[in-house]
Amino acid sequence: MLKPLTERQIKIIQAVVQEYTQTAQPVGSETIDKKYNLGVSPATIRNEMARLEDLGYLVQPHTSAGRIPTPQAIKLYVTELMKLETLPVVEEVEIKERLWDIRDRLDQILKESARLLSEKTQVVGLALSEDGDIYSSGYAHLLDLPEFFDIDVTKTVLSLVESPEEILDIFRQVQSQQAIHFLLGDELKHEPLQQCAVVYTDFTIGSKRGYVGVIGPMRLNYSRTLPLIEHLHDLLDEVEAAQ
């Protein structure tokens, strides 16, 4: 059982996640000292970061003096520390308009949902049914992200999104009443995806069950991505109610 974190340790985790999300670079104590005003010396911050590494929240790449957050740290940040963005009303209306006229055609809903999510998050959008129909969009976005400069990572993602059974196997492992699910690192069951994440929701329309979500780097913009997928989830519930 993990020991409770101190307020200072929580602030350091928050700082490391925020910095890493923006830069994709390991975060050092000097950066935290200069930008986050924790009121302690860089040496104290370094000691706390070492402790957080022992606790499994940070990891130090062998090529850098800085540290990056582990999936455990990302999950803590997303579930307890992060402030969610509010989708602008105009964006909510736009999303509904793009889906509502095709609400009686599941294949079109899946295709447009994948395209929407990719456009709005700048990573790969996914949509699939339990029957194995799968749609994806936004592969080009991967080329802008440092995590995918590694050809093995990109190849694994591309292979994964072309395999409905593998995606379904990953999505089905979460048994939760929550509307939004996210899987990080080892949970994606592929060694090259250690720095990747999937965020998704499930839906039912008529007799059909499916999933919509995104796959991208572990340092996703969760504060934007989660409310976007939640809005899409609510909209698909409306489509179900209108059947």
C-alpha positions, -999 to +999 in steps of 0.1 A: +000+000+000+014+034-010+022+059+017+001+091+015+017+118-005+026+152+010+012+184-004+047+193-017+050+159-035+016+163-050+026+198-063+058+183-078+038+156-096+014+182-109+043+203-122+061+174-138+030+162-156+022+197-168+057+204-181+060+170-197+027+173-214+038+206-230+074+197-239+077+159-242+111+164-224+122+151-190+117+177-163+144+188-139+143+204-105+156+238-118+126+240-141+102+233-113+120+258-091+118+286-116+083+281-129+063+268-100+075+287-069+072+258-044+091+279-018+120+253-014+154+249-029+162+230-061+181+205-039+149+199-018+130+194-050+156+169-063+153+149-031+115+149-033+117+138-070+140+110-060+115+099-034+087+101-059+107+079-082+110+053-054+072+055-050+066+048-086+054+083-097+084+094-117+111+077-137+145+090-148+155+082-184+191+071-185+201+099-209+187+128-188+190+143-154+153+152-155+123+129-149+091+120-166+058+109-151+048+073-149+013+060-158+006+061-120+014+098-119-007+105-150-037+087-135-033+106-103-032+139-122-062+131-144-084+117-117-076+141-088-055+171-098-065+182-133-090+210-141-112+201-170-118+225-198-154+235-206-164+229-243-176+261-259-213+260-267-205+267-304-183+236-304-210+214-288-235+226-314-211+219-342-205+183-331-242+177-328-249+191-362-222+169-378-237+137-362-275+143-359-284+141-396-266+107-399-280+093-366-298+064-383-266+051-400-242+036-376-214+033-401-215+070-408-217+078-371-185+058-365-167+073-394-176+109-385-169+103-348-134+092-356-129+122-378-142+146-352-121+133-324-090+135-346-097+170-357-103+182-321-075+164-303-048+163-330-041+126-324-057+095-339-095+092-336-110+057-334-145+044-336-156+007-338-185-016-333-185-049-315-192-064-349-157-055-359-164-024-381-135+000-374-128+036-385-098+057-378-086+092-387-056+114-382-025+093-388-007+124-400-009+140-366+015+113-352+043+127-373+042+159-353+047+141-319+082+131-307+069+098-292+062+086-327+095+095-343+104+060-332+093+038-361+085+009-339+059+030-319+043+043-351+042+009-367+026-006-336-001+020-335-008+017-373-010-021-370-033-019-339-058+004-355-061-020-385-070-049-361-105-046-347-100-077-325-069-063-309-085-029-302-116-046-288-095-068-266-079-037-251-112-018-247-130-047-231-105-051-203-120-021-185-151-030-164-163+003-150-195+023-146-176+055-155-185+071-189-149+077-198-121+051-197-083+055-202-055+031-205-018+039-203+015+022-210+015-015-200-023-016-201-021-013-239-004-048-240+023-038-265+059-031-255+065-001-279+034+017-265+049+024-231+045+061-236+011+060-253-025+063-240-060+054-252-090+074-239-125+062-250-161+057-241-186+030-250-221+034-264-252+014-274-274+024-303-303+000-309-288-035-309-253-023-317-226-017-291-194+001-298-166+024-287-152+058-297-120+074-285-084+084-293-049+070-292-019+092-288+010+099-265+006+094-228+010+131-224-024+138-241-042+170-234-066+152-210-083+184-198-095+189-234-098+153-245-120+140-216-148+166-219-148+162-257-153+124-254-178+129-226-199+152-248-197+127-277-209+100-252-239+121-242-247+128-278-246+091-287-270+085-258-293+111-274-291+092-307-300+060-289-330+076-272-342+089-306-342+055-322 
